Amino acid sequence: MESKTKVNVGLIGCGVISSIYLEAPHTFDILNIVACADIDMERAKAQAERYNVPKACTVEELLADPDIDVVLNLTIPRVHAEIGIAAIEVGKATYSEKPLAINRQQGKALLDVAQAKGLRVGCAPDTFLGGGIQTCIKLIDDGAIGTPVAATAFMAGHGPESWHPDPDFFYQVGAGPMFDMGPYYLTALIAMLGPVRRVTGSARISFPERLITSQPKHGTKITVNTPTHIAGVMDFDSGVVGTIITSFDVWSHHLPRIEIYGSEGSLSVPDPNTFGGPVYLRRAQDKEWQEVPLTHGYAKNLRGIGLADMAYAIQANRPHRASGALAYHVLDIMESIHDASREGKHIELTSMCERPRPLNPGTHSWDEDR
């Protein structure tokens, strides 16, 4: 997509996820990544050289750069809020990897500072803007399954220590399967069904230690400090009852990823950690599931689409979709499910958010927004 005015972006955190974000300007010409920063300068220099970014620098130098409009925050979860607040305080909007923060207190502090400064906060995941989930949203809105009554979401595996080069942080507070993978599932559910009113759940640490089998830390043991199997129940504001399981304790399963059940049929939603399909629909009278062609574009891996939407939204003076309010509501749900397990009760959420406005069908989904 072409844009008359580019938005200058400074990227902080040059780890594994940074590479796909550094490719985003090839698709969204509004994005101009002008600097990379990391606590490891060699890593920052390597990514800057690989992706032709003009400058590799320290975090302090990036925040002090007056030409940077937006800080893309790809640091580890426990410093998401700290870096976001630092960016806001020097007059820059911020877009963060998920989660928004590791707890509600940090997340609220970030949003309060941004509101006081009149600056935007955006947050991943943005996979709900891909063609797969946007097709599901259109099917639901068009009444393909009637009135939604229930939903299920399952993310189950045996953890990242077999493939991630530095997996320790996945087992610390602010991560675990719910905070690491839950945002994909919860954001997709909210995009399809709206916000959540009340939750309960159960959580446990099944294995107190984990053994890293990936390189370069093969053989290192990890002490687990956050639940690794979480089962939650959600009462949506619309009346839908949702079930979610996130687990790093499961070797294999036959569970779907997300399904939505309506008064007149069922919808099988694709992996919310991807942007494409397949999407399957089975109405009450159907004998088999039918694959539904995608009605929207952006079906390949396009992490950064939420950042681009925020940039377009700044130019058009409209709300952006992968918003701080949405990310805070997801954070509230996740922390409340953990709290509900510990306290043995339902928890009424104190947060609320608008359901993100769907994209227009077709390849160039923002044409009417600009």
KASUL-V359171 format. One record per pair of residues at least 4 apart in sequence whose ideal C-beta (glycine too) atoms are under 6 Angstrom apart, sorted by sequence separation. I is the first residue (numbers start at 1). J is the second residue. D is the distance in whole Angstrom. If there is no record, write none. Layout:
I | J | D
I | J | D
This chain:
14 | 18 | 5
18 | 22 | 6
24 | 28 | 6
57 | 61 | 4
75 | 79 | 5
79 | 83 | 5
104 | 108 | 6
108 | 112 | 6
138 | 142 | 6
160 | 164 | 4
175 | 179 | 5
177 | 181 | 5
178 | 182 | 4
182 | 186 | 5
183 | 187 | 6
189 | 193 | 6
236 | 240 | 4
282 | 286 | 5
298 | 302 | 5
312 | 316 | 6
332 | 336 | 6
339 | 343 | 6
366 | 370 | 6
38 | 43 | 5
48 | 53 | 4
57 | 62 | 5
87 | 92 | 5
101 | 106 | 4
114 | 119 | 5
128 | 133 | 5
139 | 144 | 4
170 | 175 | 5
174 | 179 | 6
175 | 180 | 5
190 | 195 | 6
212 | 217 | 5
261 | 266 | 5
294 | 299 | 6
313 | 318 | 5
360 | 365 | 5
25 | 31 | 4
38 | 44 | 4
101 | 107 | 4
161 | 167 | 4
169 | 175 | 6
359 | 365 | 4
24 | 31 | 6
37 | 44 | 6
87 | 94 | 4
100 | 107 | 5
114 | 121 | 5
160 | 167 | 5
260 | 267 | 4
270 | 277 | 5
282 | 289 | 5
313 | 320 | 4
340 | 347 | 5
25 | 33 | 6
36 | 44 | 5
48 | 56 | 4
75 | 83 | 5
212 | 220 | 5
234 | 242 | 4
270 | 278 | 6
339 | 347 | 6
360 | 368 | 6
259 | 268 | 6
280 | 289 | 4
281 | 290 | 5
73 | 83 | 5
84 | 94 | 5
160 | 170 | 5
170 | 180 | 6
211 | 221 | 6
233 | 243 | 6
310 | 320 | 4
36 | 47 | 5
45 | 56 | 4
73 | 84 | 6
258 | 269 | 4
280 | 291 | 6
281 | 292 | 5
309 | 320 | 5
336 | 347 | 4
36 | 48 | 4
44 | 56 | 4
84 | 96 | 6
209 | 221 | 5
210 | 222 | 4
232 | 244 | 5
268 | 280 | 4
309 | 321 | 5
278 | 291 | 5
279 | 292 | 5
231 | 245 | 5
257 | 271 | 5
267 | 281 | 6
71 | 87 | 4
80 | 96 | 5
208 | 224 | 6
230 | 246 | 5
266 | 282 | 5
306 | 322 | 3
36 | 53 | 5
265 | 282 | 6
277 | 294 | 5
332 | 349 | 5
229 | 247 | 4
265 | 283 | 4
205 | 224 | 5
265 | 284 | 5
332 | 351 | 4
33 | 53 | 5
34 | 54 | 6
35 | 55 | 4
36 | 56 | 5
37 | 57 | 5
81 | 101 | 4
228 | 248 | 4
229 | 249 | 5
264 | 284 | 5
37 | 58 | 6
71 | 92 | 5
73 | 94 | 6
80 | 101 | 5
228 | 249 | 5
9 | 31 | 6
11 | 33 | 6
14 | 36 | 6
35 | 57 | 6
37 | 59 | 5
77 | 99 | 6
205 | 227 | 6
206 | 228 | 6
329 | 351 | 5
7 | 30 | 6
63 | 86 | 6
70 | 93 | 5
71 | 94 | 5
72 | 95 | 5
73 | 96 | 4
74 | 97 | 5
100 | 123 | 5
204 | 227 | 6
205 | 228 | 6
206 | 229 | 6
275 | 298 | 6
276 | 299 | 4
328 | 351 | 6
6 | 30 | 6
8 | 32 | 5
9 | 33 | 5
14 | 38 | 4
68 | 92 | 6
78 | 102 | 5
203 | 227 | 4
275 | 299 | 6
329 | 353 | 4
10 | 35 | 4
11 | 36 | 5
12 | 37 | 5
37 | 62 | 4
77 | 102 | 5
81 | 106 | 4
85 | 110 | 6
88 | 113 | 5
204 | 229 | 5
3 | 29 | 5
6 | 32 | 4
8 | 34 | 5
84 | 110 | 5
88 | 114 | 5
93 | 119 | 5
98 | 124 | 5
155 | 181 | 5
1 | 28 | 6
2 | 29 | 5
3 | 30 | 4
35 | 62 | 5
63 | 90 | 5
93 | 120 | 4
94 | 121 | 6
95 | 122 | 4
96 | 123 | 5
97 | 124 | 5
98 | 125 | 5
203 | 230 | 4
275 | 302 | 6
326 | 353 | 5
85 | 113 | 5
325 | 353 | 4
14 | 43 | 5
18 | 47 | 6
22 | 51 | 4
81 | 110 | 5
88 | 117 | 5
202 | 231 | 5
14 | 44 | 5
155 | 185 | 6
201 | 231 | 6
88 | 119 | 5
201 | 232 | 4
153 | 185 | 4
14 | 47 | 4
199 | 232 | 6
200 | 233 | 5
199 | 234 | 5
321 | 356 | 4
198 | 235 | 4
196 | 234 | 5
197 | 235 | 5
196 | 236 | 5
197 | 237 | 5
195 | 237 | 5
193 | 236 | 5
194 | 237 | 6
206 | 249 | 4
194 | 238 | 5
148 | 193 | 6
12 | 59 | 6
193 | 240 | 5
161 | 210 | 5
176 | 226 | 4
161 | 212 | 5
162 | 213 | 5
163 | 214 | 5
171 | 222 | 5
176 | 227 | 6
10 | 62 | 4
140 | 192 | 6
162 | 214 | 6
173 | 225 | 6
176 | 228 | 6
178 | 230 | 5
171 | 224 | 4
172 | 225 | 5
173 | 226 | 5
316 | 369 | 6
168 | 222 | 5
312 | 366 | 6
316 | 370 | 6
133 | 188 | 5
137 | 192 | 5
18 | 74 | 5
136 | 192 | 6
17 | 74 | 6
127 | 184 | 6
10 | 68 | 4
125 | 183 | 5
8 | 67 | 6
125 | 184 | 5
128 | 187 | 5
8 | 68 | 5
128 | 188 | 5
8 | 69 | 5
9 | 70 | 5
10 | 71 | 5
11 | 72 | 5
12 | 73 | 6
13 | 74 | 3
7 | 69 | 5
13 | 75 | 4
125 | 187 | 5
7 | 70 | 6
9 | 72 | 5
12 | 75 | 6
128 | 191 | 4
296 | 359 | 6
182 | 246 | 5
181 | 246 | 6
296 | 361 | 6
295 | 361 | 5
297 | 363 | 4
178 | 246 | 5
177 | 246 | 4
296 | 365 | 6
177 | 247 | 6
12 | 83 | 6
102 | 173 | 6
177 | 248 | 5
102 | 174 | 3
99 | 179 | 5
99 | 183 | 6
188 | 272 | 4
98 | 183 | 4
185 | 272 | 5
184 | 272 | 4
151 | 240 | 6
159 | 248 | 4
184 | 273 | 5
150 | 241 | 5
151 | 242 | 4
152 | 243 | 5
153 | 244 | 4
154 | 245 | 5
155 | 246 | 5
156 | 247 | 4
148 | 240 | 5
76 | 169 | 5
158 | 251 | 5
156 | 250 | 4
78 | 174 | 5
77 | 174 | 4
156 | 253 | 5
77 | 175 | 6
154 | 255 | 4
153 | 258 | 5
232 | 337 | 4
152 | 259 | 5
151 | 260 | 5
150 | 261 | 4
148 | 260 | 6
149 | 261 | 6
148 | 262 | 5
147 | 262 | 6
146 | 262 | 4
147 | 263 | 4
145 | 262 | 3
146 | 263 | 3
146 | 264 | 3
145 | 264 | 6
145 | 265 | 4
145 | 267 | 5
136 | 267 | 6
136 | 269 | 5
195 | 329 | 6
199 | 333 | 6
203 | 338 | 6
201 | 337 | 4
144 | 281 | 6
196 | 333 | 5
199 | 336 | 5
132 | 270 | 4
199 | 337 | 5
203 | 341 | 4
201 | 340 | 5
202 | 341 | 5
200 | 340 | 4
201 | 341 | 5
199 | 340 | 6
136 | 279 | 6
187 | 330 | 6
132 | 276 | 5
135 | 279 | 5
186 | 330 | 5
127 | 272 | 6
130 | 275 | 3
131 | 276 | 6
132 | 277 | 5
200 | 346 | 5
183 | 330 | 5
186 | 333 | 6
127 | 275 | 6
198 | 346 | 6
199 | 347 | 6
198 | 348 | 5
182 | 334 | 5
179 | 334 | 6
178 | 334 | 5
138 | 295 | 5
195 | 352 | 5
195 | 353 | 5
135 | 294 | 5
135 | 295 | 5
135 | 296 | 6
194 | 355 | 5
134 | 296 | 4
131 | 294 | 4
131 | 296 | 4
191 | 356 | 5
131 | 297 | 6
131 | 298 | 5
130 | 298 | 5
131 | 299 | 4
129 | 305 | 5
126 | 305 | 5
126 | 306 | 3
122 | 306 | 6
122 | 310 | 4
126 | 322 | 5
122 | 320 | 6
122 | 322 | 5
121 | 324 | 3
123 | 327 | 3
95 | 307 | 5
111 | 324 | 5
95 | 310 | 6
111 | 328 | 6
107 | 328 | 5
137 | 358 | 5
107 | 331 | 5
134 | 359 | 5
100 | 327 | 4
100 | 328 | 6
104 | 332 | 6
100 | 331 | 5
104 | 335 | 6
99 | 331 | 5
103 | 335 | 6
31 | 308 | 6
30 | 308 | 6
24 | 304 | 3
28 | 308 | 4
30 | 311 | 5
21 | 303 | 6
20 | 303 | 5
21 | 304 | 5
7 | 311 | 4
